[in-house]
Amino acid sequence: MITGRRAGPLDAAAIRLKETLGATVGTLVSDVAAPDSAAGILDAMTAQYGPPDVVVLNAGGPPPGRILDVADDAWRAATELLLLGPLRLARLVLPAMACRGFGRLVFVTSAAVRQPQPDLAISVVLRAGVTAAAKLLSLEYAAAGVTVNCVAPGATGTQRRRDVLAGRAQRTGRPVADLDEEDTREVPAGRPGTPDEIAAAVAFLASADASYINGTVLTVDGGRTETF
């Protein structure tokens, strides 16, 4: 089952998945930022498929902006979306996973958590909090056969990246094409990633093969992020 705020993209994704995988995928229109959404999501999943063994928490990116330019209301809204919403769902699904002796929880965050980008302040700060929460949860549930990990995408060919580049262009007065080329040059792979490449990392962490990988951040960014 996939969930999101808009029916159109959900339905289109479900059709693509059926065409590609031959699997029927349920859809649910829901806003993870709403305080009562977690219970509704879990009820819908359980009614259609039974208790979930794998949950991927992939909240949309917040508005770009530099840290001191972000208004209080934007911080509050993003906290509901990126931190509290996913944690509410984790709170509901993890104990049941532990009782069954198997579970996979994957948070999709951002490579900017490890190598901050100044104009992505909200994402950097709150997804750093998500990363810490994932580590705490992994420690708590590891002995029960449950893993909690993060996938941290770098530059990926999505509308989100196009929106960020457009914002930089507006702020700096530079052409989007120049900023795109400059950003791409910083990726050792020489190109942005694809959504499928991010999905493959998530799928691996959700698999039985990843049973001994827990509490980690898998960065998928073409080698851009510095490691230490």
Stockholm file with secondary structure:
# STOCKHOLM 1.0

chainA/1-228         MITGRRAGPLDAAAIRLKETLGATVGTLVSDVAAPDSAAGILDAMTAQYGPPDVVVLNAGGPPPGRILDVADDAWRAATELLLLGPLRLARLVLPAMACRGFGRLVFVTSAAVRQPQPDLAISVVLRAGVTAAAKLLSLEYAAAGVTVNCVAPGATGTQRRRDVLAGRAQRTGRPVADLDEEDTREVPAGRPGTPDEIAAAVAFLASADASYINGTVLTVDGGRTETF
#=GR chainA/1-228 SS CEEESCHHHHHHHHHHHHHHHCCCCCEEECCTTSTTHHHHHHHHHHHHHSSCSEEEECCCCCCCBCGGGCCHHHHHHHIIIIIIHHHHHHHHHHHHHHHHTCEEEEEECCGGGTSCCTTBHHHHHHHHHHHHHHHHHHHHHGGGTEEEEEEEECSBSSHHHHHHHHHHHHHHCCCHHHHHHHHHHTSTTSSCBCHHHHHHHHHHHTSGGGTTCCSCEEEESTTCSCCC
#=GC SS_cons         CEEESCHHHHHHHHHHHHHHHCCCCCEEECCTTSTTHHHHHHHHHHHHHSSCSEEEECCCCCCCBCGGGCCHHHHHHHIIIIIIHHHHHHHHHHHHHHHHTCEEEEEECCGGGTSCCTTBHHHHHHHHHHHHHHHHHHHHHGGGTEEEEEEEECSBSSHHHHHHHHHHHHHHCCCHHHHHHHHHHTSTTSSCBCHHHHHHHHHHHTSGGGTTCCSCEEEESTTCSCCC
//
